[in-house]
Amino acid sequence: MKISVIGSGSLGTHVTEALQRESFDVVAQDTAHTLPNCDVYLLALSTSQQIQKVLSGHEGLLRLAPMGSVIIDMSTGDVNISRELAVQTRLAGHYWLEAPVSHNPADNAAGNLTLLVGSDAATLERMAPVLEAICTRYQHVGDAGCGHAVVLANDYLHAAHLITTAEAVAMTYRAGVAPEACIQGINVGAGRSVVSEINFPRWVLPGRYDSEFTTGTMRRDLRLARSFVTTQNLPEGLMKAVFERWQPPEQCPADDDDLNRICDRWLRDVPTPPSSTSR
C-alpha cells in the first residue's frame, strides 16, 4: 500500500514517521501540486477549507488521483463542508475517511494520539492497519462528518470544564479550602472530568503552561461548534455563554497562549498551597 502524506506540520511529520516505522511505502509532501500515484492520500492539514482546496478544481486530487483511492482527512473540520467533500469524493469514485485528532489532555500528558473516525464500515476495515500505525487508539463514531462533530463536542466540553472547574476552585477557596484539596475532593466525586484529573494538577495549579494546545486553537474549534449548532437550528443554551467567555476581552489570554491560561481570570487571587493529604 502506497501512501501520500500531504502536510508538513507536526501532525504530518508524526504520521509520516509512524507509517515509515511500520514499513509502509510513504511519500511525504508539503502540498498537492505534484501527485504521485498512490492508494491512499492522507491530508494532515488544519482546516476543511485547506482540504477543500486540495481536493477540488481542475487540478484537484479528486480529479487526478487514481480511481478508487482513499482520501483520509485529518483536519479539525467543519462538519457540513466535510460531508459535502465526502459526497464529492464518493461521486468521483474514491473512498472517504475522516480521522481528526481528539484533543485529549490525558493523551498530551502521556504522549498518545487518539483519532475519532467518520467513515463507512468497509473503508474503515480496509484502513485499519494505517490507523493502527499512526495512533494509539481510534474510535469509529459514524459516517462522514461524525468524526468532526464528536471532536467539536469534546472541545466544547473541554472549554466548559476549564471554566466551571476554575469557578469551583475559586468558590471553595473563599470557604477556606486549599485549591489542591478542592481538586482532590472533586476527583473522588461526580464533578470530576479530565480537566480536573489532568489539566489542573499538571498545568493549572503549578502554573505550567506547556500543554501544546493554544487558546487560539480552542477559539477556532468553538467557532466551528457554534456555527454547526446554528446551521442545525439548535438552541445554543450554555454553548453561547462558553463561547463568549473564551473571546478576547483585555483580561483573556492571547491566541498564542496555552489554553489553560483561561483559568487565570478566576484564579488570579487564589494561591497554590502546599499539597494536601488525601485519604
ZIFENPE-V463716 format. One record per run of one state. SS is the DSSP state (a for helix, b for strand, c for the rest). FROM is the first residue (numbers start at 1). TO is the last residue. If there is no record, write none. Layout:
((SS & FROM & TO) (SS & FROM & TO))
This chain:
((c & 1 & 1) (b & 2 & 6) (c & 7 & 9) (a & 10 & 21) (c & 22 & 24) (b & 25 & 29) (c & 30 & 39) (b & 40 & 43) (c & 44 & 47) (a & 48 & 55) (c & 56 & 60) (a & 61 & 64) (c & 65 & 69) (b & 70 & 73) (c & 74 & 78) (a & 79 & 91) (c & 92 & 94) (b & 95 & 101) (c & 102 & 104) (a & 105 & 110) (c & 111 & 113) (b & 114 & 119) (c & 120 & 120) (a & 121 & 134) (c & 135 & 136) (b & 137 & 142) (c & 143 & 145) (a & 146 & 174) (c & 175 & 178) (a & 179 & 186) (c & 187 & 193) (a & 194 & 204) (c & 205 & 213) (b & 214 & 214) (a & 215 & 231) (c & 232 & 237) (a & 238 & 245) (c & 246 & 257) (b & 258 & 258) (a & 259 & 267) (c & 268 & 279))
